[in-house]
C-alpha cells in the first residue's frame, strides 16, 4: 500500500474525530434550562395521562 495515501486518510480521519469531539464538548457545556417550546420529537416522547400506579380514590360518600 501507498504510505502517503494511508497518512492522508489518517489525517482526514483525525480531523473528523476532532470535529466530533468539539461538537460533543459544546453540547455538554450548553446543557442548561432552555426557553421556549420543546422540539416536536421531544414532545412525542412524553406520555399523556396519569402516571402508572395512580388510581382513583374511592369516595366515602358513595359508599355510605
Helices and strands as residue ranges (DSSP letters): H 3-29, H 40-45, H 60-63
